[in-house]
Amino acid sequence: SGAGWRRVRVELGDVCVRLAAGARLRLEIAGHHFPAHARNPQTGADPLTATELRPARRRIDPERSALVLPVLAEPRCLPPDRLLEVIAQ
């Protein structure tokens, strides 16, 4: 970790889906989970009454980052058309 950087490990709940050959996955990093949780105005103000919002920045170093996905021989999965959205809680 360099100046201004910190190491974060995020473990997600079990998710399983069978993908077709050549399919792509996208990992989305967000600093919010609205509307499940109140927005963070990034000002220190109460999230429920804040009127000023500031942007939050997330920087990921692609050289030192990894997404580790196990591949199972015989998974019991939902087909891709049944798995619409997965939200880690």
PAZAPA-4460 file (N, C-alpha, C; in steps of 0.05 Angstrom, whole numbers, plus 32768, in hexadecimal, padded with zeros to 4 digits):
% residues 89
    n_x    n_y    n_z   ca_x   ca_y   ca_z    c_x    c_y    c_z   seq   type   mol
   8011   7FE8   8000   8000   8000   8000   8011   8019   8000     1      S     A
   800D   802B   7FED   801C   8044   7FEC   800D   805A   7FFB     2      G     A
   8017   8072   7FF9   800B   8089   8007   7FEE   808D   7FFC     3      A     A
   7FDB   808F   800D   7FBF   8094   8005   7FB1   807A   7FFD     4      G     A
   7FBE   8064   7FFD   7FB1   804A   7FF6   7FAE   8039   800E     5      W     A
   7F9A   8028   800E   7F97   8014   8023   7F8C   7FFB   8017     6      R     A
   7F94   7FE5   8023   7F8C   7FCB   801A   7F70   7FC4   8025     7      R     A
   7F5E   7FBC   8015   7F43   7FB4   801D   7F3D   7F99   8011     8      V     A
   7F33   7F87   8022   7F2A   7F6D   8019   7F0C   7F6B   801D     9      R     A
   7EFE   7F66   8007   7EE1   7F64   8008   7ED8   7F48   8001    10      V     A
   7ECB   7F3B   8014   7EC1   7F20   800F   7EA3   7F21   800A    11      E     A
   7E9B   7F17   7FF3   7E7F   7F17   7FEC   7E72   7EFC   7FF3    12      L     A
   7E58   7EFC   7FF6   7E4A   7EE4   7FFB   7E4C   7ED1   7FE2    13      G     A
   7E45   7EB8   7FE6   7E46   7EA5   7FD1   7E32   7EAC   7FBA    14      D     A
   7E3C   7EAC   7FA2   7E2C   7EB2   7F8B   7E35   7E9D   7F76    15      V     A
   7E21   7E93   7F67   7E28   7E7F   7F53   7E17   7E84   7F3A    16      C     A
   7E24   7E85   7F24   7E16   7E87   7F0A   7E27   7E79   7EF5    17      V     A
   7E1A   7E6B   7EE3   7E28   7E5E   7ECD   7E28   7E71   7EB5    18      R     A
   7E3F   7E77   7EAB   7E42   7E8A   7E95   7E4A   7E7C   7E7B    19      L     A
   7E41   7E86   7E66   7E48   7E7B   7E4C   7E66   7E81   7E46    20      A     A
   7E72   7E71   7E36   7E8E   7E76   7E2E   7E90   7E91   7E21    21      A     A
   7EA4   7EA1   7E29   7EA8   7EBB   7E1E   7E99   7ED1   7E2C    22      G     A
   7E88   7ECA   7E40   7E79   7EDE   7E4E   7E8C   7EEF   7E5F    23      A     A
   7E84   7F08   7E64   7E95   7F1A   7E74   7E87   7F21   7E8E    24      R     A
   7E97   7F26   7EA3   7E8D   7F2F   7EBD   7E97   7F4B   7EC1    25      L     A
   7E88   7F5B   7ED0   7E90   7F76   7ED7   7E8E   7F78   7EF6    26      R     A
   7EA3   7F83   7F02   7EA3   7F89   7F1F   7E9F   7FA6   7F22    27      L     A
   7E8A   7FAE   7F30   7E83   7FCA   7F34   7E89   7FD1   7F51    28      E     A
   7E9A   7FE6   7F54   7EA1   7FF0   7F6F   7E91   8009   7F73    29      I     A
   7E82   800A   7F89   7E72   8022   7F8F   7E75   8029   7FAD    30      A     A
   7E72   8042   7FB2   7E74   804C   7FCE   7E58   8051   7FDA    31      G     A
   7E44   8043   7FCF   7E29   8047   7FD9   7E19   802E   7FD5    32      H     A
   7E02   802E   7FE1   7DEF   8018   7FDE   7DD3   8024   7FE1    33      H     A
   7DCF   803B   7FD4   7DB5   8049   7FD5   7DA1   803A   7FC4    34      F     A
   7D89   8036   7FCC   7D7B   8041   7FE3   7D7C   802F   7FFC    35      P     A
   7D8B   8019   7FFB   7D8B   8007   8013   7D98   8016   802B    36      A     A
   7DAB   8027   8026   7DB8   8037   803B   7DB7   8054   8033    37      H     A
   7DB5   8066   8047   7DB5   8083   8041   7DCE   808B   8032    38      A     A
   7DCB   809D   8020   7DE3   80A7   8011   7DF6   80B4   8024    39      R     A
   7E10   80B4   801D   7E24   80C1   802C   7E2B   80DB   801D    40      N     A
   7E24   80F2   8029   7E29   810C   801B   7E46   8113   8018    41      P     A
   7E58   8105   8026   7E75   810A   8026   7E7C   8125   8032    42      Q     A
   7E6A   8130   8043   7E6F   814A   804F   7E71   8148   806E    43      T     A
   7E69   8131   8078   7E68   812E   8095   7E4C   8135   80A0    44      G     A
   7E3A   813F   808F   7E1F   8146   8097   7E0E   812D   809A    45      A     A
   7DF8   812F   80A8   7DE5   811A   80AB   7DDB   8111   8090    46      D     A
   7DDD   80F8   8089   7DD5   80EF   806E   7DB7   80F3   8069    47      P     A
   7DA7   80F4   807D   7D8A   80F6   8079   7D81   8113   8074    48      L     A
   7D91   8127   807D   7D89   8143   807A   7D9D   8153   8068    49      T     A
   7DB2   8147   805F   7DC6   8156   8050   7DBB   8161   8036    50      A     A
   7DC2   8179   802F   7DBA   8185   8016   7DD1   8189   8003    51      T     A
   7DE9   8186   800D   7E01   8188   7FFC   7E0D   816D   7FF9    52      E     A
   7E13   8165   7FE1   7E20   814C   7FDB   7E3B   8150   7FCE    53      L     A
   7E4F   8141   7FD5   7E69   8142   7FC8   7E70   8127   7FBC    54      R     A
   7E7F   8126   7FA7   7E85   810D   7F9B   7E98   80FD   7FAC    55      P     A
   7E96   80E3   7FAB   7EA9   80D1   7FB9   7EB9   80C3   7FA3    56      A     A
   7ED2   80C0   7FA7   7EE3   80B3   7F93   7EEE   8098   7F9D    57      R     A
   7EED   8085   7F8C   7EF9   806B   7F91   7F0D   8065   7F7C    58      R     A
   7F26   8060   7F84   7F3B   805A   7F71   7F44   803D   7F76    59      R     A
   7F46   802E   7F61   7F4F   8013   7F63   7F69   8011   7F52    60      I     A
   7F7E   8006   7F5E   7F97   8002   7F50   7F95   7FE8   7F41    61      D     A
   7F93   7FE8   7F27   7F90   7FCF   7F18   7FA9   7FBD   7F19    62      P     A
   7FC0   7FC9   7F1F   7FD8   7FB9   7F20   7FD9   7FA8   7F3A    63      E     A
   7FCC   7FB2   7F4F   7FCE   7FA4   7F69   7FB3   7F9A   7F72    64      R     A
   7F9F   7F97   7F60   7F85   7F8E   7F67   7F7F   7F73   7F5B    65      S     A
   7F6E   7F64   7F68   7F67   7F49   7F5D   7F4A   7F43   7F64    66      A     A
   7F3D   7F36   7F52   7F23   7F2B   7F56   7F27   7F0C   7F53    67      L     A
   7F22   7EFE   7F69   7F26   7EE1   7F69   7F0C   7ED3   7F68    68      V     A
   7F08   7EC3   7F53   7EEF   7EB5   7F4F   7EF5   7E97   7F4C    69      L     A
   7EEA   7E87   7F5E   7EEE   7E6A   7F5B   7EDD   7E5F   7F45    70      P     A
   7EE6   7E4A   7F38   7ED7   7E3C   7F24   7ED1   7E20   7F2F    71      V     A
   7EB8   7E19   7F31   7EAF   7DFF   7F3C   7EAA   7DEC   7F25    72      L     A
   7EB1   7DD3   7F29   7EAC   7DBE   7F15   7E8E   7DB9   7F11    73      A     A
   7E80   7DB7   7F27   7E63   7DB1   7F25   7E53   7DC4   7F36    74      E     A
   7E52   7DDD   7F2E   7E42   7DF1   7F3E   7E24   7DEC   7F3C    75      P     A
   7E16   7DF4   7F50   7DF9   7DF5   7F4F   7DF1   7E12   7F4D    76      R     A
   7DEC   7E1B   7F35   7DE9   7E37   7F30   7DCE   7E3E   7F24    77      C     A
   7DC7   7E57   7F26   7DB1   7E62   7F17   7DBA   7E67   7EFA    78      L     A
   7DA9   7E63   7EE6   7DB1   7E6A   7ECB   7DB4   7E89   7EC9    79      P     A
   7DC4   7E93   7EB7   7DC9   7EB0   7EB6   7DB0   7EC1   7EB3    80      P     A
   7D9B   7EB6   7EA5   7D83   7EC6   7EA2   7D72   7EC8   7EBB    81      D     A
   7D79   7EB9   7ED0   7D6A   7EBA   7EE9   7D79   7ECB   7EFE    82      R     A
   7D93   7ED1   7EF9   7DA3   7EE0   7F0B   7DA4   7EFD   7F01    83      L     A
   7D92   7F0E   7F0B   7D90   7F29   7F01   7DA4   7F3C   7F0E    84      L     A
   7DA5   7F3A   7F29   7DB7   7F4C   7F37   7DBF   7F3F   7F52    85      E     A
   7DD8   7F41   7F58   7DE2   7F36   7F72   7DED   7F4D   7F82    86      V     A
   7DE3   7F50   7F9A   7DEC   7F66   7FAC   7DF8   7F59   7FC4    87      I     A
   7E11   7F5E   7FC9   7E1F   7F54   7FE1   7E14   7F63   7FF9    88      A     A
   7E0D   7F55   800E   7E02   7F62   8026   7E13   7F5B   803E    89      Q     A
***
